[in-house]
Amino acid sequence: MMKKLNNPFTRLEGYRCFGCSPDNPLGLGLTFSEDGEYIVSTWSPKAHFQGWLNVLHGGIQATMMDEIASWLVFAKLKTSGVTSKMEVRLKKTVYTNKGDIKLKARLKEMNRNIAVIETWLYNSDDELCASALMHYYTYSSEVAREKLWYPGEDAFYSE
């Protein structure tokens, strides 16, 4: 069953995350849902994210996969973390003018406090266009709350 995730960080003064803030007019404005073991997102590309004529910039694709991995850490691992490594594979051209893009992420494994997260980016025809293996250094929930504004897992879910 799909559950939309709230963005509790919007309550923080000055919060303008490029990936997920609804208040950053230059950002991606990604939103996320939980679907079983996956975190998912659907996004409508805008022309100003081009790397070439009507082609979504590869760095933006990597950013999107990094962002969905961080939301997996928030919702599934119930903490916060930072990216320590990205292994990005750009497989197929992603167009900015051919419909919505879909993202998926799931936890592959935990190695002590390193979360290894698989991410995928699909075009509007459901073709796999990019993937990334993300490595996240995760913090204890105490450190995440004290230093990284982690609001607790309940803040991501509506009653």
N, C-alpha and C positions, 0 to 999 in steps of 0.2 A: 504494500500500500504506500503510495507516494505522500510524503509530508513536506509541505513548504517550510523552509527554514527562515526564521526572522533574522534580521541584521541588527543585533543589539548595540553594535558599535556606533550607530547613527545618533545615539544619545550623548556621545562624547564630543565636547566642544572642540572644533577644529578638525574633526575627522573627515578626511578627503581621500580615502584609499582609491588609487587609480583603478583597481580591479573591481571593487564592489560598492563603493559609496554612491548612493543615489544623488548626492549633493556635489559631485565633481562633474561639471559640465563637459570636461575634456576626457573623462574616464570611460571605462567599459560599462559600468553599471550592472555588472553581473548579479543575478539572483540564483539561489540554489534550493534544491529539494533533496530529500532523502528518499531513496527507493531501495528498500532492503539493505544489502551490503554496500550499495552505491550512493554516491552523491552525484546529482545530475544538474545540468543547466541547459537552457536554450537561450540563444542570444541572436539578436538581429544586427548584423554588421552595418557599419556606417562608412561612407566613402572616405572619410578623413583617416581611416586606419589602413589605407592602401600602402603597399610597398612598391607596387607597380600598378599599372592601369587596371582597375577592378580586381586586383589581387590582394588578399589580406596579408599584411606584413608578417613574416615569419616570427619576428620578435613579439608581435601581438599574440600570435598563436601560443608561443612559449609562455607568455604572461598569463594567458587564460588557463593553461594547464597548471601553472604554478598556483594560481588563485584557487582553482577548484580543489587542489591538493590541500591547501591551507584550511579550506572549509571542512574537508574530511577530518583533519586534525581537531578542529573545533568541535564538530558534532559527534564523530565516532570515537575519537580518542579522549574527548572531554578535557582538552588542555589546549595550549598554544605552543607554537614552535617557530622555527625559522628554516628557510631553505638552505641546505648545505651542499646539494648537488642536483643538477638536472641533466638527464640524458634524453635529449629531444630528437625525434625522428620526423622530418617533414617528408611525407610520402606522396602527396597529391596536391595540386593547386587548390587553394580555397579562394572562392570568389566573394567579393563584397556585394555583388549585385544579383546573386542567385539564391536568395532565401536564407532562412535561419540556420544557425550552426548549433550543433548539440555537443555537449561535453559530458564525460563520465569519469568517475574516479573510484577506486577501491583500494583498500589496504592490501598489499601483497604480503608483507611480513614486518615484524618488529625485531630489530637487532639492538638489544638493550634499549636505549632511548632514541634510536634512529628508526623512524617510520619510513618504510619503502612503499611508495604509493604509485600504482599504475594509473595513468590518465590517457584518455582518448578524445580526439576531436573529429567530429563527423560533419559532412556537408548536408545540405537539405535533401539530398538523395540517399542519405544514410550510408554514404561511402566513407570508410576510414581515410582521413586525410593526414592526420598527425597523431603521434603518441609520444608519451614521455614517461620515463621512470624517474620519479621525484624522491629525493632523500630529504627528510625533514628531521632536524634536531628538535626533539620535543622536551619541554620543560615539565617539572613536577607541577601539579595543579596549584600548589602554594605559590611557586614562583610565577606561574602564568597569571594568577590573580593579582599578586603584588606588583609585578613589574610590567606586565604586558596587557593589562586591562581586560583579562579574560573574565567574563561575567558569570561563568558557570553554565553547565549544559542546558539547564532549564530555560535560559534566556533565548535560546535558539528555537524554541517550540512554543506554539500558541496553546492555550488551555483547551 
